[in-house]
Amino acid sequence: MLGAAVTALALAACQPAAGGDDAAFDAKVKTYLMTHPDVLRAALDNMQAKEAADEAQAETEALAKARALLPSLRKALEQDPRDFVANPSGKITVTEFYDYRCPHCINIAPKVLELIKTHPDVRVVFKEMPIFGATSEHAARAALAAKQQGKDYLALYEAFMSTHPLTDAEIDRIAAAHGVNIAAMNAPDVRKADDTQLADIAKLADKLAITGTPGFVVGDDIIVGEDYDTLTSDIAKAEKG
């Protein structure tokens, strides 16, 4: 960024004549920048502002495209039998993509659990999306095992979200305490099936422009980040509708 700003300033303020002395030109640029540091700062600020605006615009466009795809992705999003679903008889569906070691997922987890308790009409689909490395993937596999083995998935979700730091040893200890068979969880065929499921979730998240966690989908809205106000607002609209 600094190099680009220096080049821009040099071209704008200190352009040499054709065939001029490069050393003299370099000295002129250096002198100009040393005597006008405010100009360099302004150039850097403008560049950062433009980059931020471009990123915001790109995110807006990506989400618009993702919303247009929602009808074709609805079944994978809301009806995948491999996913755990809280309040399965609820008429309004919320899908969450999350990582147990994501700070924002950890912050919003108690609110998600409270939502499940206080809104039985809201079915919540849990999509394991481990993006913080091997330990996060380990936790996701343990949660999938809880679902597969008929154990208390929500209790495990709560325990993982409230354990800091969540290490590999803690994951196995907590999972075992909740009745998960660790040996069965690590069986080759189970791991292969889990790999497929996690890959499918990652592909789905990518199509929905959910590049980080947490991410929520409610009806035709995609919420990226720890935005509980928008989540509850979307649910309220769905309930009225």
N, C-alpha and C positions, 0 to 999 in steps of 0.2 A: 504493500500500500504506500509506504514511504517513497519507494523508488518511483512508483507511478506518479505520485504527487510532485516529486522533484522534476521529473521529465516534463510534466504538464506546465509547471511554472517556468521551466527553462525555455520551452518552446514559445510560451506566451510572452515572457518578459525579456528574454535574453537571446533571441535568435541571432546566430552569427551570419555574416555575409557568406555567400557561396564561396567555397575555397578558403574560408577563414582559418585561423589558427585554433586548433582544438584546445590547446593548453590555455590560451587566452579566454576562450569561451567557458571552459571549466572554472577558471578563476572568477569570471564575471558572474556565473551562476552561484558559486559559493558566496561571493560577496553579497549578492542580492538576497540570498536566503538568510545570511547572518544578520543583515540589517533590516529584514522584513519577516521576522518569525511569525508575526500575526497572520501573514498571507499564507504561510505554510500550514498553520493551524486551521485556518478557514478552509483551505483546500482539503485537508484531511477530514474535517467535520462534514463537509459537503459530500465527500466520497462515502463516508460511513452512513450518512443519512440516505443516500441514493441506494446503497447496498441493502439497507434495512427495508426501504420501500419496495425494492425489487423482490426481496424475499417474501414480504407480506403479500405482494401481488401474485407471486408464483403459488403461494400457499392457498390464496383465495381461489385461484383458477383450478388448482388441483382438487380442492374440496368440491367445487362446482361440478367438475367432471365425475368425481366419486359419487355425489348425490344422484347424478343421472344414472349411474350404474346400480343403485340400490335395488330397484325392482328385480333385476336379474341375479342379485346376490342374496336376496332375502332368505331363501331356504338354507343356504350355507351359514348365514349369519344367525338365524333364529331357530333352526330345526335340525342341527347336526346332533344325532343321538350320542355322539362321543362326548359332548360337552355336559357339564353339570348345570342344572337349571334350578334356581330357587323359585318358589311359588309357581310351580309348573302349570297351574290352572289359571293364572292371571291373564287378563285380557290385553294388557299393555306390556310390550316387551322392551327391555333395556339390555343391551349387550355391552359388556365391559371387556376391554383388552388391557392386560396389566402384567406387571412384574413384581414379585414379592420384595425385591430389593430397591425398587424405585421410590424415592422419597415422596413424590407426589401421590403415588398409589397408596403408600403407607398412610399419608395424611387423610385421604378420602375414604379409606377402607371402613373406618367406624361408621361413617355416614351411609355407605352402601349397605352395611349390615343393618343399620337402623331403618333404612328405607324398606328393606325386605320385611322387617318385623311390623312396621306400621302401615305398609301398603300391600296387603295380600293380593290386591288386583294387579300388581306389577310383577311380572315374571322376569327374573334376571338371569341372563345367559353369561356364563363365565368362560372367557377365552384366554387360555394361558399364552402369554406372549413374552417369554424370557429374552430380554435384550441386554442384560447386564452380565453376560458371561456364563461360564459353566456352572457356577453355584446357583444362579437363577434357574438354569435349565434343570438342575437337580431338584430344586423345590417344585418346579412345574411337574416333573415326573412323579414326585411323591403325591402331589395333589391329584393327578390323573389316576394314580393307583388307588387313592381313597375312593374316587368315584367308581372305578372298576371293581373294587372289592366291597362296595356297599358300606363304606365307613362315612363318618360325619365330615363331609367336605367343608361345610361352612366353619366348623370348629377348627379345622386345619388351616383354612384360609385366614381366620382371625389370629390363630397362634403364629403363623408365619409372618403376618403383617406386623405383629406386635413384638417380635423378637429381633433385637439389634445388638450386635451384628448377627445376621442370619448366616451361619457357617454350614458347611457340609455336614459336620458332626451334629450340629443342632437340628438340621433338617431330618436326619435319620432318627435322632432321639425323639423329636416331637411327633414324627410320623408313626413311629412304633408305639408311642404312648397313646396315640389315637387309633390303634388297632391295625395299622397298615403292615402287611407282610413285606418286609424289605427285600427278602430273597426273591419273592414273586415279582416285586416291582422291578428288579434288576434282571429278570429272565430275558434271554436274547430275543425271543419272539415278542415279548411285551415292549422291550426297548425299541424294536423295529416299528411296531405299531405306533408307539408314542412319537418316534421320529416323524412318521408320516403325518400324524395329527398336528404336531407343532409346525411342520412345514406348511401344511394347509392353512393354518391360522395366520402364519406370517405372510403368505401369498394374499390371503383375504384382506389383511390389514393394509398391505401395500396397495391393493386396488381401491381401498377406501381412503387412501392418503393419510392413514394413521401411521406415522413414522416413529412416534414415541409413545410413552405410556404416562398416565392412563389415557385410553380413548373410549368413547361411549357412542353408541348409536341408539337413537330413540326415534321410531317412525322414520321420517325422511330427513332427520337431522343427524349430523356427525359432529361430535364434540371432541376436540383435541385438547387434552390437558385437564388439570384439576379445577374444573369449572362446575362446581356443584349447583350454583344458582341457575345456570342455563339448563343443567340436567333436570332439576326439579321443575323449572318453568316448562320444559318440553313435556314432562310427565303430566303436569297440570293441564296443559293444552290437550293432550291426548285423552285425559279423563273427561274433560268437557266435551270433546268431540265424540 
